[in-house]
Amino acid sequence: MVALQAKTSKKKKMLPTPPQISGQREKPVSRAQDQQDSSERYSPTLPDRLSTDRSLTVSARSLSEVELGPVPPKAFAEVKMEAGGERFPKQRQVLILFLLLGVAVAVWEPRRYSVLEETESGSFVANLAKDLGLGIGELAARGARVVSEDNQQRLQLDLQTGELLLNEKLDREELCGPVEPCVVHFQVLLKKPLEVFRAELLVRDINDHSPEFPEREMTLKIPENSPNGTVFPLKRAQDLDVGNNNVQNYNIRPNSHFHVSTLKRGDGRRYPELVLDKELDYEGQSEFRIIITALDGGSPPRSGTAQVRIVVLDVNDNAPEFSQKHYDVQVPEDSPVGSLVVKVSAKDLDTGINGEISYSLFHSSQELSKTFELNHLSGEVRLLKKLDFEAISSYELDIEASDGGGHSGKCSVFIKVVDVNDNSPELTISSLTSPIPENSPETEVALFRVRDRDSGDNGRMICSIQDDLPFLLKPSAENFYTLITEGALDRESRAEYNITITVTDLGSPRLKTEHIITVLVSDVNDNAPTFTESSYTLFIRENNSPALHMGSVSATDRDSGSNSQVTYSLLPPQDPHLPLASLVSINADNGHLFALRSLDYEALRAFEFRVGAIDAGSPALSSEALVRVEVVDDNDNSPFVLYPLQNGSAPCTELVPRAAEAGYLVTKVVAVDSDSGQNAWLSYQLLKATEPGLFSVWAHNGEVRTARLLSERDAAKHRLVVLVKDNGEPPMSATVTLHVLLVDGFSQPYLRLPEVALDEAQADSLTVYLVIALASVSSLFLFSVLLFVAIRLCRRNRAASVGRCLVPESHFSGHLVDVSRTGTLSQSYQYEVCLTGDSGSNEFKFLKPIFPNLLDQDPERKTEGNPNFRNSLVQMLIAAVEMMDSARI
């Protein structure tokens, strides 16, 4: 065993030596012994060995230190070194050069192991982890696998211990037949990174077959005039074992006429020959029977016997002769069964029965007998089964021609099988990764091996895939290919790929093999949910029922599985005062929106909020959309009359002078509607009147006017019922009652209060007296004030007006504006308040506007007195009205 070790300042590397197959074992041994023997007998060594105590250490300029183990004597001469340290520089350099060349060649040799045939399944073969220099855990981490050439799982690798074990009993004769040595080629496949180690397993023969003759009885015809020493070939015994376990010798029982010699031919096989020792006498003995025994070289040896029947013939002095001793034939392997291979021909100069020739196969084996058929009369050789160049590339037939007189001649036929492209390429998938995560960079998808059993161009292959796929093929060692992704894949664009791997040979015609693999792309959460719209507008009628479905929002996610499961939620509103949680809820699964309570258009006409959609991926992705809810008005509010007030107090009485012309404005009914749109469009109509046709109500502004001139015959007191109706569906309405008093002049006292008020006053006398007292005091005070005002106004306007007074601007809210003439009180109207000092009633009345006239009568004249007089007057009037109301209550 030789080992070369070079140590430098940078690294240390062990170089393996060329392997050598050691001698064969005779018997199966135990697992431990077989492991030791396998390491000793079939470890990487050089052809010859020396004892391990012989070593040599030399130094050279190119190496800092070189250590030589046991040195093979055939590699170089032994160099003796003296204790004094004498050196031979030139010899050392030559020795080192030879060693380096030998080791460099040995590095490329495959690792070799051996095992006896018929060894039990599970037996130890070798420790691959130790031989490959890998840790036990590294084998499992790198997915170590054992791949054989014919895809048969004869070996198994224990990833936990790193031991290579037999997966089944091996029969050398079944595996290799007569071929010696019987070597099974396999590869050790490692991934991450990819490495392929070639290895060979030598299956050693054991003596498990006995020799067998093709016939139990052989007949040999020998002319009686055959001279001594004549040799007669016999059919050899067949032994399926090889080497020393094959037939080594033949013998017969002692006989005075014959003995057997064993002939070893160039193919290594041994053939028996019967040698004539004593002349035969047909008349003395015409037949002999001899038992021949074939012995193999096994330990213990096995044997087989056959009987030789020797027929002594009369003299026949001419033997058949073939036209040629050797025939060379080439036969295509795709030749059909029954086709002619060759026709041999022999001639015999004798006549009669001695000239009749018959042909037969000599030294025929089972394989030859199953493959070829020889016509005994014509000498034609035909096929019995299809040929296979990959299994057997050539045959050799020995054909014997015998005449009727016992003479024979022989020839040999060499048949060469011509390879044709009859084997399609084979593809074996070693590993497949599916599914592949999307967005991953260059990823290994599959690892596969291709091979073609043909030879030459018929066995050369081209491997390819479709051009329109984002995948690439990378060739590796030993006809291995790796299928990888060309770039990142997008599952949303394509979730499945059907890849067709096409392997084509270069033969004629070309044969190809296609293998389809399906690669799935697994989803990664790389897409956020997307709403169908960026903003939604929902409409809902007011006064809705709680939990009413208002509408839906919808978001989709292009991912799949849990990454596409969308959950909806309400986001906090931007307006902190909006009680969104009490207004709206959302179904987290389908995005349905529900109103939690009844909405009121008059309180909340519209509101906005944002809805979020989040998927269930990791990390989760989300998006949001704006939702605007418009509350649609419903006609749920009746018109509200602002004037005259309907607060349960005594009705208001309007004063109309009898001298009023037609179209005189009596009063204006002012009403509003909290609804909007056409639900707030108000119309007015006169529902009831004491005297129909005397008054009319304008439908759009609620003004009550006289329809004709008043006369003395018209009643002094009129009661009008005005209907205020909106334009909703269904319409809603309200009524207001007006009392109109026709007077000849404004100084005329009012009529007494309605009977209802008198009845109530009489019901409680104390209250009545108190009201009368307060009214009297108020009337006296107001009369004094009005008298003072009247005097001042008469001086200024030169006209006497009795009982004329002002109403403050703040009696009605300033925000009631009738822009569209729908009935709201306009700011342009300021009415005159008329009060009476009658003890039975305290009334105020709106008449026609007087401030504009008062201010614009004489623009050139300046207001006399204090400029704050007008404000003081207004305040006094307000106080008087409040006192009057208190008294009335």
Buried (B, 14 or more C-beta within 10 A) or exposed (E): BBBBBBEEEEEEEEBBBBBBBBEBBBEBBEBEEBBEBBBEBBBBBBEBBBEEEEEBEBEBEEBEEBBBBBBBEEBBEEBEEEEEEEEEEEEBBEBBEEBBEBBEEBEEBBBBBBBBBBBEEEBBBBBBBEBBEBEBEBBBBBBBBBBBEEEEEBBBBBBEBBBBBBBBEBBBBEBBBBEBBBBBEBBBBBBEEBBBBBBBBBBBBBBBBBBBBBEEEBEBBBBBBBEEEBEBBBBBBBBBBBBBBBBBBBBBEEBEBBBBEBEEEEEEBBBBBBBBEEEBEBEEEBEBEBEBBBBBBBEEBBBBBBBBEBEBBEEBEBBBBBEEEEBEBEBBBBBEEEEEBBEBBBBBEBEEEBBBBBBEBBBBBEEBEEBBBBBEEEBBBBBEEEBBBBEBBEBEBBBBBBBBBBBBBBBBBBBEBEBBBBBBBBBBEBBBEBBBEBEBEEBBBBBBBBBBBBBEEBBBBEBEBEEEBEBBBEEBEEBBBBBBBEEBBBBBEEBEBEBEBBBBBBBEEBBEBEBEBEBEBBBBBBBBBBBEEEEBEBEBEBEBEEEBEBBBBBBEBBBBEEBBBBBBBBBEBEEEEBBBEEBBBBEBEEBBBBBBBEBBBBEBBEBBBBBBBBBBBEEEBBBBBBBEBEBBBBBBBBBEBBBBEBEEEBBBBBBBBBEBEEEBBBBBBBBBBBBBEEBBBBBBBBBEBBEEEBBBBBEBBBBBBBBEEBEEEBEBEBBBEBBBBBBBEEBBBBBBBBBBBBBEEBEBEBBEBBEEBEEEBEEEEEEBEEBBEBBBEBBEBBBEBBEEBBEBBEEBBEEEBEBBBBBBEEBBEEEBEBEEEBBBBEEEBBBBBBBBBBEBBBBBBBBEBBBEEBEEEEEEEEEEEEEEEBEEBBEBBBEBBEBBEEBBE
